[in-house]
Amino acid sequence: MTKIKNLKHVLNLSIRILNLFRISNFEFRISSQRGISLYLSVIIMTVLLSLTLGISTIFLGQVEVTRNLGYSVIAFYAADAGIERVLMTRNSPVNIAPISLSNGAVYEVFVRSAGVGGCAAANYCIKSLGSYKETNRAIEISY
């Protein structure tokens, strides 16, 4: 029975203490909430800035990938131009030193005869290397 009395006494004392602090906390809360809007606006601006920086980082990465894709296409067509040039002299193809195109791309052609350097073609193995702004693409044909 004494434990129950002690528990009741502790509960009553706790309620009285909470009631005392509730009034003073309420008054304190009202006077301390004057700067809360500034604090919340700083937090919101920080979150928005973080989101903006994250999205812009992703966007800039995608722009770079797209640009490199365009460079790859230009380098591929430069290699194709090299193959076409060699095929114009199909009967006696020769290596072609690097040649610059009007768009800044460069191609270089390497010709191997059948049976030389692992060429398993009937006549020739031709490899054309196209490059544009540090992007390289190659085409290899055999006939």
C-alpha positions in Angstrom: 0.0 0.0 0.0 2.8 2.4 0.7 4.1 1.8 -2.8 0.8 3.0 -4.3 0.8 6.0 -2.0 4.3 6.9 -3.0 3.4 6.5 -6.7 0.4 8.7 -6.2 2.5 11.3 -4.4 5.1 11.2 -7.2 2.4 11.6 -9.9 0.7 14.5 -8.1 4.1 16.2 -7.6 5.0 15.7 -11.3 1.6 17.1 -12.5 2.1 20.2 -10.3 5.7 20.7 -11.6 4.5 20.3 -15.2 1.6 22.8 -14.6 4.1 25.3 -13.3 6.4 24.9 -16.3 3.6 24.8 -18.8 2.6 28.4 -18.1 6.2 29.6 -18.2 7.0 27.5 -21.2 4.1 29.0 -23.0 5.2 32.5 -22.3 8.7 31.6 -23.2 7.6 30.0 -26.5 5.7 33.0 -27.6 8.7 35.3 -27.0 11.2 32.9 -28.7 9.2 32.3 -31.9 10.0 35.7 -33.3 13.0 34.3 -35.3 11.5 31.0 -36.3 10.4 32.3 -39.7 14.0 33.3 -40.5 15.2 29.9 -39.4 12.6 28.1 -41.5 13.4 30.2 -44.5 17.1 29.4 -44.2 16.3 25.7 -43.9 14.0 25.8 -46.9 16.5 27.8 -49.0 19.2 25.3 -48.1 17.1 22.4 -49.2 16.2 24.1 -52.5 19.8 25.0 -53.1 20.8 21.4 -52.5 18.2 20.1 -54.9 19.1 22.6 -57.6 22.8 21.7 -57.4 22.0 18.0 -57.5 19.8 18.4 -60.6 22.3 20.7 -62.3 25.1 18.2 -61.8 23.0 15.4 -63.4 22.0 17.7 -66.2 25.6 18.8 -67.0 26.7 15.2 -67.0 24.0 14.4 -69.5 25.0 17.3 -71.7 28.6 16.0 -71.8 27.5 12.5 -72.7 25.4 13.9 -75.5 28.2 16.0 -76.8 30.6 13.0 -76.8 28.0 11.0 -78.6 28.1 13.6 -81.4 31.9 13.5 -81.4 31.7 9.7 -81.8 29.4 10.0 -84.8 31.7 12.5 -86.5 34.7 10.2 -85.8 32.8 7.2 -87.2 32.0 9.0 -90.4 35.6 10.2 -90.8 36.6 6.5 -90.6 33.9 5.7 -93.2 35.4 8.4 -95.5 38.7 6.7 -95.3 37.2 3.3 -96.2 35.4 4.9 -99.2 38.6 6.6 -100.4 40.5 3.3 -100.4 37.7 1.5 -102.1 37.9 3.9 -105.0 41.3 2.3 -105.8 40.2 -1.2 -105.0 42.6 -3.0 -107.2 45.8 -1.6 -105.5 44.9 0.0 -102.2 47.7 1.6 -100.2 48.0 3.0 -96.7 46.8 6.6 -96.4 48.6 9.0 -94.1 46.3 11.1 -91.7 44.1 13.4 -93.7 42.1 16.2 -92.2 38.5 16.9 -93.2 36.8 20.2 -93.4 35.0 19.7 -90.1 38.2 19.0 -88.2 38.0 15.2 -88.1 41.0 13.2 -89.2 41.2 9.7 -90.8 44.0 7.3 -91.4 43.9 4.1 -93.4 46.0 0.9 -92.9 46.0 -1.8 -95.6 47.2 -5.4 -95.2 47.5 -7.9 -97.9 45.9 -11.3 -97.6 47.8 -13.6 -95.3 49.9 -10.7 -93.8 49.5 -9.8 -90.1 46.6 -12.2 -89.5 44.5 -11.0 -92.5 42.3 -13.9 -93.5 40.6 -12.1 -96.4 40.8 -13.2 -100.0 42.5 -9.9 -101.1 43.0 -7.2 -98.5 42.1 -6.2 -94.9 41.6 -2.5 -94.6 41.3 -0.6 -91.3 40.3 3.1 -91.2 40.7 5.1 -88.0 38.7 8.2 -87.7 39.2 10.7 -84.8 37.5 13.9 -83.7 38.3 15.8 -80.5 39.9 12.9 -78.6 37.2 10.5 -79.8 38.4 7.6 -82.0 36.3 5.2 -84.1 37.5 2.5 -86.4 36.1 0.5 -89.3 37.7 -2.7 -90.6 36.7 -4.5 -93.8 38.1 -7.4 -95.7 37.5 -8.4 -99.3 
